[in-house]
């Protein structure tokens, strides 16, 4: 499993040639691997060499200085001139700012390319690093390792007091007084005594596809994620990037907007304790035995079997409404009173549904969650399902992978709703894949509130290091951005972009990490107060008046060839022209107030933008 580093094992011109001929895969600038190799395994096997190549002024610290390698979940801890994170497939390099006067030692590491020396934190400094406050590096040193380092220092200096004095000397040089106090207390502590437990503390067992993967605990003050050590190889689905805080992946699963207000949960603690089932095949419960009673989300009936000409032909058995328009939302909200009802992220009103073999569509309270129902909005957003159906249909015609979707003629005179099939679940009883979808907010370690704060360039950098087919996914991303511009989609934010990860049972890494299919795409400019909506994520610092040159500049930044980028853009524009000319709304008994007008305006905007694109 060779690793190729430009300037060390490979010439720059040679690397470009081998990458263009498909023999090498570029992971980051200057880093290549053989296309036929297990890339995740190659990256992990050479993690320290990669870290030294990317950050020559940094050194191994905390848990990585102890084990001289990445952690079990693929994290390599460095200290250097700055704070930053770098994801390269299964490896995540986590760098914090080094102290002013670090105490370093030299260690010898061997990988498939031979032996080399690397700077590491000295034993005294590792011990201090273990007591840093709210530090991911500190969290990488577990209790057993602390004990082992303390015993080593005590042996070296002849006793706990002398060891404490030696550690304090280093702490004073770097103004690490809190760390010094923590280390001193640990070294000089007396016999351990039993402590009382905070009754507000609790722990949730977390399962993925019904398989326990770890424990999410809250002690009344902060969160702690502990990955299960069952002995069965499994890829890391959840990572705690900031000690004390909820892991970003878990945050991405939490309800937002309408559902958050319906649940009346005071905070994230109450929200997680009130639910059991989430997207990406995640379940959580305080009682681990309860997880075994929850249904697995497996597709039993494809939506295509109950769809004709874009319209759902099965039997809708979900909430309706009476004389009061608000009754539908109230009736929909009652299904979330049950802990077994899956929780959904996203601001839009939606409901988890299950489609039975007989075509009956009902809420998935105690049944597999296979489809998402998106009812019409209010206050001018009644046509939202129609406009989103148009967006998904255009995306499919343009060549994107798109989930199955159909419009539903709703009861009680309600406007049509949209039904979308989940693509992050198993496709049948014989499907053994392990799937997880992670949105870009989680990938970039941003809160949902920051979903509009990223840039397309930042998304591209993340995809380059994470995707198992980076060049192909970056071309798809470029097409996605062009498509969003052509349909005036101002809502393609970081939570509406995701990667779909797929693993096989018994594997410790994901065999496939690809840009997820298109979802939640629509023309936002047809809705009230959004007539001048701009792109959700900027590219090249711009979110309006975009030209071909702007998209080509992003492509160049992402490392794509100009010829490939131009061909991709031309493909989207040509397909869009044909798709907009041919698309029509399915025949429904009613389109709701202003439904047809909203769709007509949507197609007009698409035609205008496509015709004007140069």
ROFI-28749 format. One record per residue (C-alpha): residue number from 1; x, y, z. Coordinates in steps of 0.001 Angstrom, whole numbers. Each point is the difference from the previous one (the first is absolute). Example, Ala and Ser with C-alpha at 12.3 -4.5 7.8 and 13.67 -1.06 7.14 Angstrom:
2
     n        px        py        pz
     1     12300     -4500      7800
     2      1370      3440      -660
This chain:
614
     n        px        py        pz
     1         0         0         0
     2      2455      2696     -1139
     3      -499      3691       644
     4      1345      2529     -2491
     5      1122      3445      1165
     6      1019      2634     -2520
     7      3549      1117       716
     8       804     -3049      2115
     9      -924     -3148     -1912
    10     -1368      1448     -3225
    11       740      2848     -2394
    12     -2759      2570      -551
    13      -230      -525     -3773
    14       -54     -3760       440
    15     -2822       258      2549
    16     -2203      1980     -2399
    17       574     -2527     -2781
    18      -794     -3033      2197
    19     -3119      1683      1388
    20     -1300       888     -3472
    21       548     -3572     -1206
    22     -1956     -1363      2958
    23      2901     -1801      1698
    24        93      2351      3000
    25     -2706      1766      2000
    26       697      3460      1392
    27     -1165       384      3604
    28      1355      3479       622
    29      2523      2239     -1678
    30      3204     -2033      -141
    31     -1465     -3233      1445
    32      -840     -2952     -2262
    33      -829     -3681       419
    34      -280     -2899     -2415
    35     -3481      -178     -1521
    36      -249     -3765       523
    37       843       119      3748
    38     -2288       148      3013
    39       381      3759       333
    40     -1374       295      3542
    41      2410     -2642      1234
    42      2900      1635     -1833
    43      -731      3370      1561
    44      -258     -1432      3522
    45      3157     -2081      -416
    46      1968      3115     -1000
    47     -1819      2477      2274
    48      3094      1323      1756
    49      1947       386     -3236
    50     -2929      1948     -1489
    51      -181      2199      3096
    52      3717       739      -162
    53      -231       771     -3737
    54     -2927      2409       358
    55      1148      1623      3245
    56      3810      -211       273
    57        38      2462      2928
    58     -2482     -1991      2090
    59       628     -2944      2318
    60     -1980     -2972      1270
    61     -1754       787      3246
    62     -2482     -1380      2523
    63     -1352     -3459      -878
    64      1915      -203     -3279
    65      3296       619      1804
    66      -828     -2946      2258
    67     -1037     -2510     -2668
    68      2147      1421     -2841
    69     -2903      -306     -2364
    70     -3591      1095      -525
    71     -2781      -882      2421
    72     -2348     -2913      -581
    73     -2473      2352     -1703
    74      2662      1423     -2308
    75      1071      3240      1723
    76      3613      1175        79
    77       783      2673      2601
    78      2634      2635      -764
    79      1114      3247      1609
    80      1415      2755     -2149
    81       -96      3695      -914
    82     -3784       119      -536
    83     -3335     -1677       715
    84     -1496     -1947     -2908
    85     -1596     -3284     -1080
    86       641     -1966     -3168
    87     -2074     -2948     -1220
    88      1636     -2452     -2395
    89     -2337     -2934      -541
    90        44     -2128      3190
    91      2612      2253      1634
    92      -706      3220      1866
    93      2979      2110      1012
    94      -829      2153      3038
    95      2533      2718       718
    96       -55      2371      2974
    97      2298      2912       783
    98      3269     -1052      1579
    99      1251      1648      3209
   100      2726      2624      -224
   101      2720     -2275      1436
   102      -955     -3592      -715
   103      1958     -2921      1390
   104       611     -2388     -2876
   105      1583     -3365      -558
   106       802     -1997     -3104
   107     -1695     -3265      -886
   108       617     -2486     -2803
   109     -2947     -1104     -2123
   110       -73     -2604     -2754
   111     -2569      -428     -2747
   112        60     -1638     -3411
   113      2428      2641     -1260
   114      2602      -603      2704
   115      1036      1518      3329
   116        52      3714       765
   117       296      2262      3028
   118     -2766      2224      1263
   119      -234      2515      2817
   120     -2409      -866      2811
   121     -1054      1541      3295
   122      2253     -1061      2836
   123     -1502     -2106      2774
   124      -273      3059      2272
   125     -1798      1983     -2673
   126     -2352     -2875      -845
   127     -1044       -95      3632
   128      -746      3726       -23
   129     -1880      -363     -3298
   130     -2272     -2522      1700
   131     -1251      2747      2352
   132      -767      2718     -2552
   133     -3528      1336       426
   134     -2638      -824     -2643
   135      2687     -1337     -2298
   136      -459     -2720     -2594
   137      3670      -840       444
   138      -525      -521      3731
   139     -2976     -2252      -698
   140      2251     -2243     -2118
   141      1898     -1012      3157
   142     -2253     -2347      1944
   143        95      -767      3740
   144      2155     -3104      -408
   145      2578      1927     -2025
   146        93      2773      2616
   147       722     -2589      2656
   148      2759     -1531     -2128
   149      1653      3395      -652
   150      -222       913      3694
   151      1648     -3283       954
   152      2736       595     -2613
   153       735      3508      1310
   154        -2     -1184      3604
   155      2519     -2699      -874
   156      2213      2404     -1978
   157       152      2720      2665
   158        26     -2223      3062
   159     -3403       806      1452
   160     -3298      1863      -486
   161      1262      3270      1508
   162      3128       136     -2178
   163     -2072      -918     -3061
   164     -2460      2788       846
   165      2842      2526       332
   166      1382     -1023     -3398
   167     -3385       332     -1670
   168      -610      3356      1710
   169      3291      1352     -1350
   170     -1208      -601     -3566
   171     -3471      1347       777
   172      1444      3313      1268
   173      2125       449     -3127
   174     -3167       -87     -2130
   175     -2466      1692      2383
   176     -1931     -3277       288
   177      -961       577      3629
   178     -3376     -1742      -108
   179      1618     -2995     -1676
   180      2761       -25      2606
   181     -2550        39      2822
   182     -1910     -2890     -1544
   183      3173     -2037      -504
   184      1171       689      3548
   185     -3306     -1092      1544
   186        72     -3189     -2048
   187      3564      -865      1003
   188      -430       839      3689
   189     -3539     -1263       463
   190      -765     -2272      2910
   191     -2144     -3157       -35
   192     -3002       334     -2294
   193     -3368       271      1736
   194     -3443      -673     -1394
   195     -1832      3074     -1292
   196     -3712       674      -271
   197     -1618       114     -3417
   198     -1931      2974     -1321
   199     -3585     -1181      -476
   200      -270      2248     -3083
   201      2678     -2033     -1768
   202     -1072     -2568     -2564
   203      1437     -2114     -2791
   204     -1501     -1024     -3336
   205       998     -3179     -1788
   206       360       828     -3693
   207      -573     -2578     -2718
   208       487       110     -3755
   209     -2107     -2419     -2036
   210      -863     -1563      3346
   211      3682      -607       885
   212      1265      1798      3157
   213      2820      2359      -944
   214       530      2007      3180
   215     -1329      1995      2930
   216     -1000      3661        48
   217        72      1233      3599
   218      -793      3293      1714
   219      1245       564      3543
   220     -2148      3076       625
   221      2686      2299     -1378
   222      1317     -1331     -3282
   223      -259     -2801     -2554
   224      2354     -2922      -487
   225        -9     -2439     -2899
   226      1553     -3430       590
   227       345     -2352     -2933
   228      -901     -3613       758
   229      2806     -2521        10
   230     -1970     -3104      -948
   231      2824     -1667     -1885
   232     -2007       153     -3235
   233      1655      2290     -2588
   234     -2232      2959      -804
   235       676      3375     -1624
   236      -181      3097      2231
   237     -3428      1535      -624
   238        94      2517      2871
   239      2977      2148       984
   240       149      2470      2884
   241      2056      2848     -1400
   242      -385      2384      2925
   243       200     -1485      3504
   244     -3095       710      2028
   245     -2223       716     -2984
   246     -2362     -2216     -1943
   247      1773     -1666     -2940
   248      -832      1887     -3236
   249     -1555     -3115     -1548
   250     -2485      -251      2882
   251      -777      3726      -228
   252      -806      -482     -3693
   253     -2705     -2526       949
   254     -1868      2267      2405
   255     -3368      1567      -913
   256      -133      3621     -1138
   257     -2654      2574      -780
   258     -3578     -1262       113
   259       756     -3374      1589
   260      2235      1571      2646
   261     -2899      2263      1036
   262     -2449     -2926       -22
   263      2101     -2144      2326
   264       254      2718      2692
   265      3334     -1406      1132
   266      1925      2456      2134
   267      3441      -839     -1351
   268      2008     -2624     -1853
   269        72     -2226      3093
   270     -3788      -192       148
   271      -226      -337     -3778
   272      2275     -3037       -98
   273     -1709     -1651      2965
   274     -3462       457     -1523
   275       784     -1721     -3307
   276      1314     -3379     -1039
   277       328       -12     -3799
   278      1860      2308     -2382
   279      1169       251     -3592
   280      3084     -1910     -1158
   281     -1226     -3179      1758
   282       890      1360      3452
   283     -1937      -998      3134
   284       603      1076      3604
   285     -1464      -995      3358
   286       958        79      3672
   287     -1081     -3618       272
   288      2160     -1962     -2415
   289     -2541     -2833      -119
   290     -2548      2414     -1473
   291      2083       374     -3165
   292      -689     -3600      -954
   293     -3756       715      -104
   294       306      2874     -2498
   295      -646      -819     -3676
   296      2872       181     -2475
   297      -501      2417     -2886
   298       -43     -2298     -3039
   299     -1817       774     -3236
   300     -2771     -2574      -513
   301     -1986      1717     -2755
   302      1702      2324     -2507
   303     -1923      3182      -714
   304       232      -763     -3738
   305     -2374     -2941       567
   306     -2691      2443      1183
   307       605      2860     -2420
   308     -1457       788     -3417
   309       958      3088     -2018
   310      1502      1686      3064
   311     -3065      -553      2236
   312      -248     -2307      3016
   313     -2578     -2734      -706
   314       -45     -1676      3406
   315     -2282       704      2950
   316       897      2955      2212
   317      -672      -846      3661
   318      1726      2937      1672
   319     -1335      3075      1816
   320     -2755      2106     -1562
   321     -1821      3133      1068
   322     -3488      1066       919
   323     -1600      3390      -450
   324      2963      1849      1502
   325      3052       283     -2232
   326      2300      -206      3021
   327     -1396     -3404       948
   328      2278     -1780     -2456
   329      3135      1281      1708
   330     -1499      -859      3381
   331      -888     -3504     -1172
   332      3443      -429     -1523
   333      1603      1134      3241
   334     -1785     -2701      2021
   335      1979     -2779     -1700
   336      3148      1439      1609
   337     -1456      -545      3478
   338      1322     -3552      -286
   339      3696      -569       673
   340         4     -2670     -2725
   341      -784      2593     -2697
   342      3225       859     -1877
   343      1363      3521       487
   344       845      2009     -3123
   345      2397      2862      -535
   346      -776      2956     -2266
   347     -2196      3067       405
   348     -2817     -1068     -2361
   349     -3097     -1788      1334
   350       337     -3705      -757
   351     -1058     -3376      1305
   352      1636     -3456        75
   353     -2081     -2536     -1911
   354        16     -3686      -846
   355     -1249     -1448     -3286
   356     -1505     -3483       438
   357       -53     -2680     -2737
   358     -3724       644      -517
   359       714      3657      -831
   360     -1204      1401      3325
   361      1991      3053      1064
   362      -106       660      3742
   363      2108      1680      2723
   364      2988     -2140       996
   365      -699        85      3731
   366       959     -3631       615
   367       844     -1007     -3568
   368      2992       441     -2340
   369       589      3628      -954
   370       301      -195     -3790
   371     -1499      3203     -1446
   372      -260      3684       898
   373     -3254      1898      -430
   374       339      3719      -725
   375     -3406      1700       239
   376      -840      3417     -1397
   377       987      3039      1996
   378     -2065      3018       939
   379       157      3777      -536
   380      1002      -170     -3648
   381      1931     -3289       165
   382     -2950     -2228      -970
   383      1724      -886     -3301
   384      3239     -1135      1669
   385      -513     -3748      -786
   386      -778       772     -3661
   387      3055      2205      -422
   388      2241     -2566      1721
   389     -1382     -2749     -2274
   390       986      2155     -2975
   391      3488       498      1480
   392       548     -3713       599
   393     -1334      -894     -3455
   394      2269      2510     -1716
   395      2960     -1318      2022
   396      -765     -3531     -1168
   397      -189      1111     -3652
   398      3274      1872       340
   399      1666     -3270      1046
   400       210       144      3782
   401      -846     -2934      2233
   402     -3320       955      1587
   403     -2213     -1921      2453
   404     -3380     -1233     -1202
   405     -2699      2616       605
   406     -3710       360      -724
   407     -2754      2524       608
   408     -2940     -1012      2199
   409     -3538      1305      -367
   410      -722       702      3670
   411     -3410      -454      1695
   412     -2310      2665      1446
   413       688      2503     -2764
   414      3666       473       956
   415      2578       946     -2679
   416      2140     -2844     -1402
   417      2900     -1355      2062
   418      3323     -1449     -1103
   419      1111     -3513       939
   420      3731      -763      -219
   421      1658     -3397       369
   422      2967      -270      2354
   423      3316      -876     -1639
   424      1964      -470      3243
   425     -1641     -3318       968
   426       346     -3598     -1121
   427     -1829      -887     -3197
   428     -1396     -3347      1190
   429       299     -2946      2361
   430      3060     -1347     -1868
   431      1834      3330       116
   432      2748      -220      2668
   433      1606      3385      -624
   434       604      2430      2854
   435     -1019      3509     -1108
   436       398      3404      1603
   437      -669      3444     -1434
   438      1969      2945      1380
   439      -814      3553     -1038
   440      2728      2545      -682
   441      -712      1895      3216
   442      1070     -3112      1876
   443      2924      -716     -2334
   444      1320      3552       473
   445      -720       -65      3747
   446     -2442      2917      -184
   447     -3246       493      1891
   448     -3291      -105     -1959
   449      -320      3753       586
   450      3154       449     -2107
   451     -1377     -1875     -3020
   452       159      3141     -2164
   453      3511       967      1147
   454      2059     -2379     -2124
   455      1250       351     -3546
   456        37     -2321     -2995
   457      3805        65       116
   458       -72     -1289      3577
   459     -2433     -2751      -961
   460      2288      -976     -2879
   461      3027      -232      2306
   462     -1938     -2237      2375
   463     -1153     -2252     -2844
   464      3526      -300     -1383
   465      1208     -1507      3266
   466     -3100     -2057       833
   467     -1453     -1434     -3218
   468      1027     -3422     -1281
   469      -369      1415     -3552
   470      1108      3607       525
   471       348      1169     -3610
   472     -3376     -1443      -948
   473     -1694      1510      3041
   474      1597      3393      -566
   475     -1386        15     -3545
   476     -3416      -908      1398
   477       322      2806      2544
   478       833      2439     -2802
   479     -3084     -1163     -1900
   480     -2107       315      3148
   481      1075      3605       462
   482      -703       862     -3647
   483     -3392     -1716       256
   484      -857      1913      3190
   485       816      3246     -1790
   486     -2077      -887     -3081
   487     -3124      -819      2047
   488       563      2882      2478
   489       319     -2344      2984
   490       967      2262      2892
   491      -219     -2809      2542
   492      2932     -2249      -984
   493      1667       529      3367
   494      2311     -2318      1948
   495     -2850     -2099      1400
   496     -1365      -576     -3500
   497      3322     -1431     -1151
   498      1176     -3304      1442
   499      2220     -3012      -488
   500     -1417     -3525        -2
   501      2305     -2503      1713
   502      -290     -3737      -604
   503      1819     -2797      1806
   504      -186     -3779       -90
   505      -542     -2031      3197
   506      3310      -812      1687
   507      1945      2836     -1638
   508      1688      2693      2050
   509      -327      2681     -2686
   510     -2570      1205     -2514
   511       495     -1549     -3438
   512     -1894      2885     -1608
   513      -247      3666       998
   514     -1735      1936     -2752
   515     -1933      3218      -444
   516     -3589      -876       888
   517     -2840       110     -2535
   518     -1729      3326      -602
   519     -2691       827      2558
   520     -1890      3096      1195
   521       558      1913     -3239
   522     -2479      2590     -1251
   523      -389      3491     -1453
   524      -211      2225      3069
   525      -609      3259     -1882
   526     -3666      -830      -657
   527      -936       286      3695
   528      -968      3088      2026
   529      2882      2179      1184
   530      2497     -2146     -1952
   531      -355      1728     -3388
   532      3620      1141       198
   533      1400     -3110      1661
   534      3708      -599      -618
   535      2171     -3118        14
   536       197     -1497      3486
   537      3753      -646      -225
   538      2394      2429     -1621
   539      2511      -994     -2647
   540      2938      2254      -659
   541     -1541      2427      2483
   542     -3158       409     -2128
   543     -3585     -1153       448
   544     -1643      1930     -2870
   545       653       981     -3653
   546      1984     -3183      -554
   547      1658      -756     -3335
   548      1772     -2995     -1478
   549      3351      1468      1074
   550     -1100      -106      3653
   551      -763     -3726      -185
   552      3243      -710     -1876
   553      1969      1825      2688
   554     -1542     -2242      2662
   555       787     -3047     -2124
   556      3647      1066      -288
   557       203       497      3766
   558     -1403     -3518       453
   559      2716     -1430     -2251
   560     -2213      -815     -2995
   561      1250       352     -3566
   562     -1484      2910     -1933
   563     -1076     -2302     -2855
   564     -1887     -2290      2410
   565     -1630      2957      1753
   566     -1119      1593     -3273
   567     -1411     -3306     -1233
   568     -1894      -496      3277
   569     -1496      3506      -142
   570     -1009      -431     -3662
   571     -1651     -3317       862
   572     -2127      1563      2749
   573     -1053      2970     -2127
   574      -934     -2114     -3039
   575     -1968     -2505      2063
   576     -1755      2826      1839
   577     -1196      1587     -3229
   578     -1579     -3274     -1116
   579     -1415      -832      3451
   580     -1657      3394       551
   581     -1604      -163     -3438
   582     -1479     -3458       618
   583      -965      -112      3679
   584     -3659       159      1069
   585     -1833      -307      3279
   586     -1727     -3340       634
   587     -3785        17      -238
   588     -1596       547      3421
   589     -3571       792      1118
   590      1236      3268      1479
   591      3275      1880        92
   592      -952      2205      2941
   593       -27      3799        65
   594      2461      1472     -2511
   595      1596     -3428      -577
   596       -27       145     -3784
   597      1072      3648        13
   598      2988      -807      2247
   599      1092     -2837     -2289
   600      -391      2187     -3090
   601      2165      2667      1622
   602      2545     -2674      1005
   603       379     -1197     -3572
   604       164      3571     -1281
   605      2905       758      2350
   606      1768     -3207     -1071
   607      -418       848     -3682
   608      1234      3556       477
   609      3085     -1023      1984
   610       897     -2849     -2324
   611      -364      2197     -3090
   612      2109      2772      1549
   613      2798     -2310      1161
   614      3122       440     -2090
